[in-house]
Amino acid sequence: MIAAASRGAASVQEKQMGNPLILVVGSTGTVGSELVKQLIEAGQNVRALARDPGKAVKTAAGTDVAIGDLSRPETLREAFVGVEKAFVLAPPVPDMEQLEANAFAAAEQAGVRHIVYLSNFGAGRFDDALFRAHGANEWRLRSLGMEWTILRPTRFMSNTPFGWASVRENGRLVEPLGGRKTILIDPRDIAAVAVKALTEPGHEGKIYELTGEALSGAEMAERLSEALARPIEFVDASEDVTRSDLLRSGLPSMIVDKVLYYFETLRADRWYETPTVRQLLDRSPGTYAEWLKENTGSTTR
């Protein structure tokens, strides 16, 4: 069932009229909610897919809301009716690959012309279930008879730090970096790239590796100190200490394992910077200090 929400001012309606309908799958998530916002601001014709009607209406004010569950393919058919372009992502859960595959199948059946897929920087390269699932769905998407664009972002600034327990308890940022730098990206920059891929020609058949700012542990701690107005010390900790911090921060064991695998790949120098965000957006990527200034209150609660 699709419930319509207010479309905002008449000027926005006029802009939307001649634009193709874009469906955002994962519209209540970190990137998806920002993408909905930016698409509406750009005057695009947007429909937001969500499982929870309450969250969807709150997140996607000013657009249509489609209620559907990626684990129940029969609920997706109506959501894709009339859709020309779609943005697809699913949460990092054990059945993520199947959830996204269900979205691709619904898009194919509905005749969607172009899918922008939010993958991961290590998709198909790193030996972990999450990265393998992303890699498998990249190949699945590329085998369909439609245009595609794949986005491969690095670590979100919203996931920095992964665990807040030690920061709150004793002013320590605990991560096993092994002297390496973490390459971060502002989720708003990912959304901005997705807007371009969905609304401008020339992005079809492209894979974009998206990176922002590279920071050492000490530099991250310095930014946190400024944002929190109290001293934060970086500790290049062992995996056991980091695991304890992550669990105390409330992360599920499955996610903790994936975070620790991420740090393993980081220490093995398997991450690198790209100029893609700067080239696509014609500006510098957002910085961690800027992101913290605008988001620290909600992140540390």
Disulfide bonds with the S-S distance in Angstrom:
none
